[in-house]
Amino acid sequence: MPSTPKHVLLYQAFGWDAPQFAHLPLLLNPDRSKLSKRQGDVAVEDFLAKGYLPEAILNFVALLGWNPKGDQEIYSIDDLIKYFDVGGR
């Protein structure tokens, strides 16, 4: 979030329309410490090499920073697009 004003100024300087910005919570390890790109498997390729399906990775990442209402756990890309609301409503 601290860099958002800089990004807005860059969009204005280039005469571009700025996108709608959103803030997502930090991703945490099981011990509640901040997730680090230097710990364990972090690249998508690592998970693909272990046999995870691309759809499973997408579903997992989508649910890290978003909590739709209900108890559905598996979403197609069309479902994610349909149900996602940046306003959280």
MOPAC internal coordinates of N, CA, C and O (Angstrom, degrees):
PM7 1SCF
backbone

  N    0.0000 0     0.00 0     0.00 0    0    0    0
  C    1.4351 1     0.00 0     0.00 0    1    0    0
  C    1.5288 1   111.97 1     0.00 0    2    1    0
  O    1.2310 1   119.15 1   147.49 1    3    2    1
  N    1.3317 1   119.22 1   -32.51 1    3    2    1
  C    1.4556 1   118.06 1  -179.09 1    5    3    2
  C    1.5292 1   113.31 1   -61.47 1    6    5    3
  O    1.2310 1   119.83 1   155.03 1    7    6    5
  N    1.3350 1   117.93 1   -24.97 1    7    6    5
  C    1.4564 1   119.70 1  -178.10 1    9    7    6
  C    1.5324 1   113.11 1   -89.83 1   10    9    7
  O    1.2310 1   119.73 1   173.46 1   11   10    9
  N    1.3250 1   118.12 1    -6.54 1   11   10    9
  C    1.4707 1   120.59 1  -177.37 1   13   11   10
  C    1.5302 1   112.47 1   -57.47 1   14   13   11
  O    1.2310 1   118.60 1   133.84 1   15   14   13
  N    1.3295 1   120.28 1   -46.16 1   15   14   13
  C    1.4723 1   118.66 1   178.78 1   17   15   14
  C    1.5318 1   112.80 1   -58.61 1   18   17   15
  O    1.2310 1   120.23 1   143.40 1   19   18   17
  N    1.3268 1   117.16 1   -36.60 1   19   18   17
  C    1.4711 1   120.36 1   177.41 1   21   19   18
  C    1.5261 1   110.36 1   -64.58 1   22   21   19
  O    1.2310 1   120.92 1   138.11 1   23   22   21
  N    1.3155 1   115.85 1   -41.89 1   23   22   21
  C    1.4622 1   119.70 1   179.70 1   25   23   22
  C    1.5221 1   111.03 1   -64.34 1   26   25   23
  O    1.2310 1   120.43 1   138.49 1   27   26   25
  N    1.3169 1   116.78 1   -41.51 1   27   26   25
  C    1.4690 1   120.76 1   178.52 1   29   27   26
  C    1.5246 1   110.11 1   -61.69 1   30   29   27
  O    1.2310 1   120.44 1   137.17 1   31   30   29
  N    1.3245 1   116.76 1   -42.83 1   31   30   29
  C    1.4683 1   120.23 1   178.51 1   33   31   30
  C    1.5293 1   111.45 1   -63.07 1   34   33   31
  O    1.2310 1   120.24 1   142.02 1   35   34   33
  N    1.3239 1   117.14 1   -37.98 1   35   34   33
  C    1.4614 1   119.86 1   177.59 1   37   35   34
  C    1.5288 1   111.13 1   -64.53 1   38   37   35
  O    1.2310 1   120.22 1   136.17 1   39   38   37
  N    1.3221 1   117.18 1   -43.83 1   39   38   37
  C    1.4637 1   120.25 1   177.03 1   41   39   38
  C    1.5250 1   110.23 1   -58.86 1   42   41   39
  O    1.2310 1   120.59 1   135.19 1   43   42   41
  N    1.3347 1   116.48 1   -44.81 1   43   42   41
  C    1.4648 1   120.32 1   179.58 1   45   43   42
  C    1.5242 1   111.23 1   -63.70 1   46   45   43
  O    1.2310 1   120.02 1   137.96 1   47   46   45
  N    1.3294 1   117.56 1   -42.04 1   47   46   45
  C    1.4676 1   121.58 1  -178.77 1   49   47   46
  C    1.5212 1   111.67 1   -62.45 1   50   49   47
  O    1.2310 1   120.46 1   144.40 1   51   50   49
  N    1.3206 1   116.73 1   -35.60 1   51   50   49
  C    1.4637 1   120.49 1   179.19 1   53   51   50
  C    1.5273 1   113.05 1   -87.31 1   54   53   51
  O    1.2310 1   120.81 1   175.62 1   55   54   53
  N    1.3308 1   116.05 1    -4.38 1   55   54   53
  C    1.4573 1   119.63 1  -179.87 1   57   55   54
  C    1.5188 1   113.31 1    74.43 1   58   57   55
  O    1.2310 1   120.48 1  -156.52 1   59   58   57
  N    1.3309 1   116.68 1    23.48 1   59   58   57
  C    1.4621 1   121.59 1  -178.94 1   61   59   58
  C    1.5229 1   110.32 1   -95.07 1   62   61   59
  O    1.2310 1   120.82 1   -24.74 1   63   62   61
  N    1.3252 1   116.04 1   155.26 1   63   62   61
  C    1.4552 1   120.68 1   171.76 1   65   63   62
  C    1.5275 1   107.94 1   -77.19 1   66   65   63
  O    1.2310 1   120.64 1   -52.24 1   67   66   65
  N    1.3131 1   116.38 1   127.76 1   67   66   65
  C    1.4664 1   120.48 1   179.36 1   69   67   66
  C    1.5255 1   109.61 1   -75.96 1   70   69   67
  O    1.2310 1   120.43 1   -36.69 1   71   70   69
  N    1.3253 1   116.78 1   143.31 1   71   70   69
  C    1.4697 1   119.11 1   176.26 1   73   71   70
  C    1.5210 1   110.26 1   -74.78 1   74   73   71
  O    1.2310 1   120.91 1    -8.70 1   75   74   73
  N    1.3152 1   115.86 1   171.30 1   75   74   73
  C    1.4538 1   120.22 1   172.91 1   77   75   74
  C    1.5235 1   106.49 1   -81.57 1   78   77   75
  O    1.2310 1   120.36 1   -55.36 1   79   78   77
  N    1.3266 1   116.92 1   124.64 1   79   78   77
  C    1.4530 1   121.28 1  -178.94 1   81   79   78
  C    1.5223 1   109.94 1   -93.33 1   82   81   79
  O    1.2310 1   120.41 1   -31.26 1   83   82   81
  N    1.3181 1   116.82 1   148.74 1   83   82   81
  C    1.4629 1   122.43 1   177.17 1   85   83   82
  C    1.5202 1   108.51 1  -138.95 1   86   85   83
  O    1.2310 1   120.77 1   -30.05 1   87   86   85
  N    1.3025 1   116.14 1   149.95 1   87   86   85
  C    1.4608 1   121.74 1   177.60 1   89   87   86
  C    1.5166 1   109.01 1  -109.30 1   90   89   87
  O    1.2310 1   120.77 1   -49.72 1   91   90   89
  N    1.3209 1   116.13 1   130.28 1   91   90   89
  C    1.4546 1   121.76 1   176.38 1   93   91   90
  C    1.5246 1   108.90 1  -111.44 1   94   93   91
  O    1.2310 1   119.99 1   -29.92 1   95   94   93
  N    1.3181 1   117.61 1   150.08 1   95   94   93
  C    1.4650 1   119.82 1   179.73 1   97   95   94
  C    1.5281 1   110.79 1   -66.38 1   98   97   95
  O    1.2310 1   121.33 1   -20.37 1   99   98   97
  N    1.3231 1   115.07 1   159.63 1   99   98   97
  C    1.4646 1   120.62 1   176.44 1  101   99   98
  C    1.5206 1   110.08 1   -63.85 1  102  101   99
  O    1.2310 1   121.01 1   -32.34 1  103  102  101
  N    1.3189 1   115.67 1   147.66 1  103  102  101
  C    1.4617 1   120.80 1   173.36 1  105  103  102
  C    1.5193 1   107.40 1   -89.17 1  106  105  103
  O    1.2310 1   120.46 1   -45.95 1  107  106  105
  N    1.3220 1   116.73 1   134.05 1  107  106  105
  C    1.4538 1   121.11 1  -174.48 1  109  107  106
  C    1.5220 1   112.04 1  -119.12 1  110  109  107
  O    1.2310 1   121.40 1   -29.06 1  111  110  109
  N    1.3174 1   114.93 1   150.94 1  111  110  109
  C    1.4597 1   122.12 1   172.49 1  113  111  110
  C    1.5300 1   108.43 1   -74.42 1  114  113  111
  O    1.2310 1   119.89 1   -12.78 1  115  114  113
  N    1.3333 1   117.81 1   167.22 1  115  114  113
  C    1.4669 1   119.80 1   178.35 1  117  115  114
  C    1.5371 1   113.24 1   -55.75 1  118  117  115
  O    1.2310 1   120.03 1   151.04 1  119  118  117
  N    1.3479 1   117.55 1   -28.96 1  119  118  117
  C    1.4661 1   119.81 1   179.25 1  121  119  118
  C    1.5317 1   112.35 1   -86.10 1  122  121  119
  O    1.2310 1   120.45 1  -169.55 1  123  122  121
  N    1.3446 1   116.74 1    10.45 1  123  122  121
  C    1.4726 1   125.27 1   177.45 1  125  123  122
  C    1.5309 1   113.52 1    74.28 1  126  125  123
  O    1.2310 1   119.83 1  -172.17 1  127  126  125
  N    1.3456 1   117.93 1     7.83 1  127  126  125
  C    1.4631 1   120.38 1   174.39 1  129  127  126
  C    1.5361 1   108.28 1   -80.47 1  130  129  127
  O    1.2310 1   120.81 1   -22.85 1  131  130  129
  N    1.3221 1   116.05 1   157.15 1  131  130  129
  C    1.4593 1   120.98 1  -178.34 1  133  131  130
  C    1.5264 1   111.15 1   -63.63 1  134  133  131
  O    1.2310 1   120.51 1   -46.68 1  135  134  133
  N    1.3193 1   116.63 1   133.32 1  135  134  133
  C    1.4617 1   121.36 1   179.00 1  137  135  134
  C    1.5283 1   108.91 1   -63.51 1  138  137  135
  O    1.2310 1   120.78 1   -46.08 1  139  138  137
  N    1.2990 1   116.12 1   133.92 1  139  138  137
  C    1.4549 1   121.29 1  -178.73 1  141  139  138
  C    1.5153 1   110.48 1  -118.06 1  142  141  139
  O    1.2310 1   120.84 1   -38.84 1  143  142  141
  N    1.3189 1   116.01 1   141.16 1  143  142  141
  C    1.4613 1   119.51 1   176.82 1  145  143  142
  C    1.5272 1   111.45 1   -72.50 1  146  145  143
  O    1.2310 1   120.56 1   176.82 1  147  146  145
  N    1.3052 1   116.54 1    -3.18 1  147  146  145
  C    1.4627 1   120.35 1  -178.93 1  149  147  146
  C    1.5289 1   112.38 1  -102.26 1  150  149  147
  O    1.2310 1   120.23 1  -172.99 1  151  150  149
  N    1.3328 1   117.17 1     7.01 1  151  150  149
  C    1.4637 1   120.27 1  -179.01 1  153  151  150
  C    1.5229 1   109.77 1  -117.64 1  154  153  151
  O    1.2310 1   120.02 1   -55.88 1  155  154  153
  N    1.3059 1   117.57 1   124.12 1  155  154  153
  C    1.4543 1   122.03 1   173.40 1  157  155  154
  C    1.5189 1   113.95 1    63.23 1  158  157  155
  O    1.2310 1   121.53 1    17.52 1  159  158  157
  N    1.3251 1   114.67 1  -162.48 1  159  158  157
  C    1.4615 1   120.99 1   178.60 1  161  159  158
  C    1.5217 1   109.42 1   -74.46 1  162  161  159
  O    1.2310 1   120.80 1   -57.23 1  163  162  161
  N    1.3176 1   116.08 1   122.77 1  163  162  161
  C    1.4613 1   119.20 1   179.59 1  165  163  162
  C    1.5270 1   112.44 1  -129.65 1  166  165  163
  O    1.2310 1   120.17 1   162.62 1  167  166  165
  N    1.3134 1   117.29 1   -17.38 1  167  166  165
  C    1.4616 1   120.14 1  -179.82 1  169  167  166
  C    1.5269 1   109.09 1   -86.77 1  170  169  167
  O    1.2310 1   120.85 1   -36.67 1  171  170  169
  N    1.3093 1   115.99 1   143.33 1  171  170  169
  C    1.4601 1   121.07 1   177.77 1  173  171  170
  C    1.5212 1   109.69 1   -55.44 1  174  173  171
  O    1.2310 1   120.63 1   140.84 1  175  174  173
  N    1.3077 1   116.40 1   -39.16 1  175  174  173
  C    1.4614 1   120.41 1  -179.59 1  177  175  174
  C    1.5299 1   112.26 1   -58.97 1  178  177  175
  O    1.2310 1   120.37 1   146.15 1  179  178  177
  N    1.3420 1   116.90 1   -33.85 1  179  178  177
  C    1.4676 1   120.43 1   177.85 1  181  179  178
  C    1.5255 1   110.79 1   -61.43 1  182  181  179
  O    1.2310 1   120.73 1   135.86 1  183  182  181
  N    1.3138 1   116.21 1   -44.14 1  183  182  181
  C    1.4621 1   120.36 1  -178.63 1  185  183  182
  C    1.5273 1   111.40 1   -72.28 1  186  185  183
  O    1.2310 1   120.26 1   142.12 1  187  186  185
  N    1.3294 1   117.11 1   -37.88 1  187  186  185
  C    1.4657 1   120.11 1   176.57 1  189  187  186
  C    1.5241 1   110.48 1   -62.09 1  190  189  187
  O    1.2310 1   120.63 1   139.54 1  191  190  189
  N    1.3420 1   116.40 1   -40.46 1  191  190  189
  C    1.4677 1   120.91 1   179.71 1  193  191  190
  C    1.5296 1   111.44 1   -64.87 1  194  193  191
  O    1.2310 1   120.43 1   152.90 1  195  194  193
  N    1.3329 1   116.79 1   -27.10 1  195  194  193
  C    1.4592 1   120.75 1   178.33 1  197  195  194
  C    1.5252 1   111.98 1   -85.02 1  198  197  195
  O    1.2310 1   120.37 1   179.38 1  199  198  197
  N    1.3308 1   116.89 1    -0.62 1  199  198  197
  C    1.4580 1   119.68 1   175.41 1  201  199  198
  C    1.5141 1   116.16 1   100.68 1  202  201  199
  O    1.2310 1   120.08 1  -176.93 1  203  202  201
  N    1.3308 1   117.45 1     3.07 1  203  202  201
  C    1.4621 1   118.83 1   177.22 1  205  203  202
  C    1.5263 1   109.32 1   -69.20 1  206  205  203
  O    1.2310 1   120.34 1   -41.37 1  207  206  205
  N    1.3102 1   116.96 1   138.63 1  207  206  205
  C    1.4590 1   121.44 1   178.19 1  209  207  206
  C    1.5249 1   110.06 1   -77.59 1  210  209  207
  O    1.2310 1   120.05 1   -34.68 1  211  210  209
  N    1.3392 1   117.51 1   145.32 1  211  210  209
  C    1.4709 1   120.10 1   178.42 1  213  211  210
  C    1.5289 1   112.44 1   -54.33 1  214  213  211
  O    1.2310 1   120.28 1   141.94 1  215  214  213
  N    1.3328 1   117.08 1   -38.06 1  215  214  213
  C    1.4629 1   120.63 1   179.70 1  217  215  214
  C    1.5303 1   111.67 1   -65.12 1  218  217  215
  O    1.2310 1   120.58 1   144.78 1  219  218  217
  N    1.3300 1   116.49 1   -35.22 1  219  218  217
  C    1.4629 1   120.44 1   178.66 1  221  219  218
  C    1.5263 1   110.88 1   -69.13 1  222  221  219
  O    1.2310 1   120.68 1   139.96 1  223  222  221
  N    1.3222 1   116.30 1   -40.04 1  223  222  221
  C    1.4744 1   120.15 1   178.41 1  225  223  222
  C    1.5207 1   110.11 1   -64.57 1  226  225  223
  O    1.2310 1   120.22 1   134.88 1  227  226  225
  N    1.3232 1   117.19 1   -45.12 1  227  226  225
  C    1.4625 1   121.05 1   178.67 1  229  227  226
  C    1.5228 1   110.67 1   -60.34 1  230  229  227
  O    1.2310 1   120.26 1   134.48 1  231  230  229
  N    1.3270 1   117.10 1   -45.52 1  231  230  229
  C    1.4588 1   121.65 1   179.73 1  233  231  230
  C    1.5314 1   110.14 1   -60.71 1  234  233  231
  O    1.2310 1   120.38 1   135.16 1  235  234  233
  N    1.3318 1   116.88 1   -44.84 1  235  234  233
  C    1.4551 1   121.51 1  -179.34 1  237  235  234
  C    1.5277 1   111.61 1   -61.99 1  238  237  235
  O    1.2310 1   120.56 1   131.57 1  239  238  237
  N    1.3238 1   116.54 1   -48.43 1  239  238  237
  C    1.4676 1   120.40 1  -178.05 1  241  239  238
  C    1.5318 1   110.83 1   -64.87 1  242  241  239
  O    1.2310 1   120.21 1   140.21 1  243  242  241
  N    1.3258 1   117.21 1   -39.79 1  243  242  241
  C    1.4684 1   120.28 1   178.93 1  245  243  242
  C    1.5203 1   110.91 1   -60.15 1  246  245  243
  O    1.2310 1   120.13 1   141.31 1  247  246  245
  N    1.3215 1   117.36 1   -38.69 1  247  246  245
  C    1.4608 1   120.44 1  -176.98 1  249  247  246
  C    1.5267 1   113.25 1   -82.55 1  250  249  247
  O    1.2310 1   119.61 1   172.77 1  251  250  249
  N    1.3250 1   118.35 1    -7.23 1  251  250  249
  C    1.4628 1   120.19 1   176.87 1  253  251  250
  C    1.5298 1   111.75 1   -67.76 1  254  253  251
  O    1.2310 1   120.28 1   140.49 1  255  254  253
  N    1.3073 1   117.06 1   -39.51 1  255  254  253
  C    1.4573 1   119.68 1  -175.84 1  257  255  254
  C    1.5064 1   113.72 1  -115.76 1  258  257  255
  O    1.2310 1   120.04 1  -164.96 1  259  258  257
  N    1.3172 1   117.53 1    15.04 1  259  258  257
  C    1.4582 1   121.31 1  -175.17 1  261  259  258
  C    1.5110 1   108.86 1  -148.22 1  262  261  259
  O    1.2310 1   120.67 1   -43.54 1  263  262  261
  N    1.3158 1   116.32 1   136.46 1  263  262  261
  C    1.4536 1   120.66 1  -178.95 1  265  263  262
  C    1.5176 1   109.59 1  -128.61 1  266  265  263
  O    1.2310 1   120.42 1   -86.21 1  267  266  265
  N    1.3385 1   116.81 1    93.79 1  267  266  265
  C    1.4587 1   118.96 1   178.37 1  269  267  266
  C    1.5244 1   110.53 1   -69.55 1  270  269  267
  O    1.2310 1   121.00 1   -21.32 1  271  270  269
  N    1.3128 1   115.70 1   158.68 1  271  270  269
  C    1.4602 1   119.29 1   177.46 1  273  271  270
  C    1.5293 1   109.50 1   -71.82 1  274  273  271
  O    1.2310 1   120.91 1   -28.96 1  275  274  273
  N    1.3131 1   115.86 1   151.04 1  275  274  273
  C    1.4514 1   120.85 1   178.81 1  277  275  274
  C    1.5095 1   111.68 1    99.63 1  278  277  275
  O    1.2310 1   121.16 1     5.90 1  279  278  277
  N    1.3282 1   115.39 1  -174.10 1  279  278  277
  C    1.4621 1   119.09 1  -176.74 1  281  279  278
  C    1.5263 1   112.64 1  -117.30 1  282  281  279
  O    1.2310 1   120.48 1  -163.71 1  283  282  281
  N    1.3185 1   116.68 1    16.29 1  283  282  281
  C    1.4646 1   120.08 1   176.37 1  285  283  282
  C    1.5282 1   108.92 1   -67.17 1  286  285  283
  O    1.2310 1   120.38 1   -43.86 1  287  286  285
  N    1.3381 1   116.88 1   136.14 1  287  286  285
  C    1.4575 1   121.18 1  -178.59 1  289  287  286
  C    1.5153 1   113.57 1  -114.59 1  290  289  287
  O    1.2310 1   120.02 1   160.60 1  291  290  289
  N    1.3229 1   117.57 1   -19.40 1  291  290  289
  C    1.4594 1   120.76 1  -177.77 1  293  291  290
  C    1.5226 1   108.50 1  -117.32 1  294  293  291
  O    1.2310 1   121.07 1   -54.45 1  295  294  293
  N    1.3332 1   115.55 1   125.55 1  295  294  293
  C    1.4609 1   122.23 1  -177.78 1  297  295  294
  C    1.5228 1   109.95 1  -126.16 1  298  297  295
  O    1.2310 1   120.81 1   -41.22 1  299  298  297
  N    1.3053 1   116.07 1   138.78 1  299  298  297
  C    1.4642 1   120.44 1   170.50 1  301  299  298
  C    1.5263 1   107.20 1   -80.35 1  302  301  299
  O    1.2310 1   120.05 1   -12.12 1  303  302  301
  N    1.3093 1   117.50 1   167.88 1  303  302  301
  C    1.4601 1   120.76 1   176.88 1  305  303  302
  C    1.5250 1   110.12 1   -60.33 1  306  305  303
  O    1.2310 1   120.20 1   142.57 1  307  306  305
  N    1.3303 1   117.21 1   -37.43 1  307  306  305
  C    1.4678 1   120.35 1   177.49 1  309  307  306
  C    1.5279 1   111.12 1   -65.04 1  310  309  307
  O    1.2310 1   120.25 1   141.09 1  311  310  309
  N    1.3414 1   117.13 1   -38.91 1  311  310  309
  C    1.4622 1   120.61 1   176.13 1  313  311  310
  C    1.5286 1   110.77 1   -62.90 1  314  313  311
  O    1.2310 1   120.70 1   135.05 1  315  314  313
  N    1.3340 1   116.26 1   -44.95 1  315  314  313
  C    1.4644 1   119.92 1  -178.97 1  317  315  314
  C    1.5236 1   110.92 1   -59.40 1  318  317  315
  O    1.2310 1   120.75 1   137.19 1  319  318  317
  N    1.3086 1   116.17 1   -42.81 1  319  318  317
  C    1.4633 1   120.29 1   179.11 1  321  319  318
  C    1.5219 1   110.20 1   -66.42 1  322  321  319
  O    1.2310 1   120.55 1   137.82 1  323  322  321
  N    1.3132 1   116.55 1   -42.18 1  323  322  321
  C    1.4592 1   121.82 1  -177.00 1  325  323  322
  C    1.5249 1   111.91 1   -64.95 1  326  325  323
  O    1.2310 1   120.06 1   136.30 1  327  326  325
  N    1.3300 1   117.49 1   -43.70 1  327  326  325
  C    1.4632 1   121.17 1  -172.28 1  329  327  326
  C    1.5200 1   115.08 1   -92.71 1  330  329  327
  O    1.2310 1   119.96 1   162.69 1  331  330  329
  N    1.3209 1   117.68 1   -17.31 1  331  330  329
  C    1.4663 1   118.98 1  -177.06 1  333  331  330
  C    1.5154 1   110.63 1   -69.88 1  334  333  331
  O    1.2310 1   121.02 1   -44.75 1  335  334  333
  N    1.3161 1   115.66 1   135.25 1  335  334  333
  C    1.4680 1   122.62 1   177.07 1  337  335  334
  C    1.5211 1   107.18 1  -140.31 1  338  337  335
  O    1.2310 1   120.74 1   -67.63 1  339  338  337
  N    1.3263 1   116.18 1   112.37 1  339  338  337
  C    1.4632 1   120.77 1  -176.61 1  341  339  338
  C    1.5314 1   111.21 1   -59.87 1  342  341  339
  O    1.2310 1   120.21 1   155.24 1  343  342  341
  N    1.3167 1   117.21 1   -24.76 1  343  342  341
  C    1.4664 1   120.61 1   178.03 1  345  343  342
  C    1.5111 1   113.65 1   -77.78 1  346  345  343
  O    1.2310 1   119.99 1   170.03 1  347  346  345
  N    1.3205 1   117.63 1    -9.97 1  347  346  345
  C    1.4403 1   121.57 1   178.37 1  349  347  346
  C    1.5142 1   114.51 1    73.88 1  350  349  347
  O    1.2310 1   120.68 1  -161.59 1  351  350  349
  N    1.3031 1   116.30 1    18.41 1  351  350  349
  C    1.4654 1   119.64 1  -177.86 1  353  351  350
  C    1.4962 1   111.38 1   -86.93 1  354  353  351
  O    1.2310 1   120.10 1   180.00 1  355  354  353

